[in-house]
Amino acid sequence: VTSVRPAGERDRSNGTRPELGRTSLLREVYRSLLNTGRTYAGFRDEDREIVGHLAQRGPILDPMSGYGGLASFCSQMGADSFGVEYNPPQFFWQVLVQPDRIDLNLGAIEEIIKVRRKWPKPRRRAIISDEFVPDELRKTLISLFEVIASSFSKSLIADERVAEAALSLLLPFAGRLCCTSPADISTHTKEGGTCVLVGWQDDFATYLAALRYRLKQNKENARGGRQHVISGDARNVNLGSTRFRAMFTSPPYPNHRDFSSILLPENKVIDALSEAHGLPILFDREAIIGSNFVKGAPATEFDSIVVSKFINQISAVRRNKRAGYDDDVYYIPYFRKYFSALGGAYHNIARYLDSSLDGYIAVVNNTHRGVVIPVAETVREIWEGLGFHSEIHRSLEMFHLGARNPRAKGIRARHTEYLVRIWR
Ligand SMILES: C[S@@+](CC[C@H](N)C(=O)[O-])C[C@H]1O[C@@H](n2cnc3c(N)ncnc32)[C@H](O)[C@@H]1O
């Protein structure tokens, strides 16, 4: 297994850009984050202007901050941001690329490369298992984590922060040391399969080179500002006496990307390391907003005219028996749970917004059985119920062709992006 594929792209300050190809066996989501610095971000380039204007009001809040699209935007503009993120691997990605951690991480990378002889040496060439992290890989991951942790300079970081820093550096590579097989959608992976151990050290070296390049790029593009991120659930996070005057955020979209399952192997690795090292990482995967767990979910009361109308519309669609059954046992409970969780999150976050708030929420309305899933309207209804004003600041209708469902045509392929503005 070889993996070094320099793209040949020269960069004046940092030399050849080491591009992570498929043969590095790194997960697609991390290859894309490392190669390009981003995956999905809730806002578009034209939103820079809005972010620029919000930045004058103080730190910009993103209570569901994903991979930190807002933070990197702000860093490039010299603005301050404050992110909350519930899904640990996404939170740790933000920790890894935080501008004020770059020198710390670059130092650790150099040290890890220097101590290559201490990297774990698993005896097998490959492992096949029906678990993500069978015993032998657990041991390998734990030793690798220990090598990384001891590579952080003790003079630059407090002891109690080392585990967090080491985990953030290990995670983008961790999926490479799990037993997985490809899923239908390239962003996902299935539990169980083969983990090729031959050559893993070369892949790790390539990963470190790609990460070093990415961090240096981020450093070069940073114009200042302070990017802060905490791990927490928007539904109950406590932000103390802070009152934000600016917000730019986007919620997970129903039935679209379930962030907890995209990052399932990484969450399993976190579980394994938490057990071994007693890391206090609290996360209930089923509770992430937009996750596809509906069984046993509490029947949450959520009073929404828009959602009730939507559910009535779905129920009135002429469906075959199977589709009707799926709606009753899965989709309708799923939508109720999704919208009620979103309502709970905004209800909590509203407590930390100043009366002079200027806020923007980027959302996408997809369709279900030809009925538009009214995310934008429900978001407006929730915020208006909380005493805010709202308007559709911009909307953009798009048709996605091919990628997820090649047969989707017409309204089934339609999704509309909205930027909802809220103020008091
Ligand atoms: C569309 S993404 C956010 C993208 C981000 N605003 C950006 O523009 O880069 C939605 C994020 O919400 C997170 N999320 C889901 N449930 C959450 C909760 N209860 N509290 C905080 N974040 C949550 C998901 O893990 C996901 O990362």
The ligand as a Gaussian input file, in Angstrom:
#p B3LYP/6-31G(d) Opt

LIG

0 1
 C      -24.981000      21.948000       9.118000
 S      -23.850000      21.587000      10.397000
 C      -23.209000      23.161000      10.849000
 C      -22.334000      23.792000       9.854000
 C      -21.673000      25.051000      10.386000
 N      -22.653000      25.980000      10.926000
 C      -20.866000      25.710000       9.296000
 O      -21.381000      26.607000       8.633000
 O      -19.721000      25.298000       9.073000
 C      -24.849000      21.206000      11.792000
 C      -24.051000      20.767000      13.011000
 O      -24.929000      20.685000      14.142000
 C      -24.375000      19.731000      15.003000
 N      -25.351000      19.375000      16.055000
 C      -26.327000      18.445000      16.031000
 N      -27.004000      18.411000      17.191000
 C      -26.438000      19.358000      17.978000
 C      -26.702000      19.815000      19.305000
 N      -27.662000      19.280000      20.030000
 N      -25.932000      20.807000      19.797000
 C      -24.927000      21.356000      19.062000
 N      -24.621000      20.963000      17.812000
 C      -25.372000      19.982000      17.267000
 C      -24.018000      18.600000      14.072000
 O      -23.085000      17.728000      14.665000
 C      -23.451000      19.381000      12.890000
 O      -22.055000      19.503000      13.030000

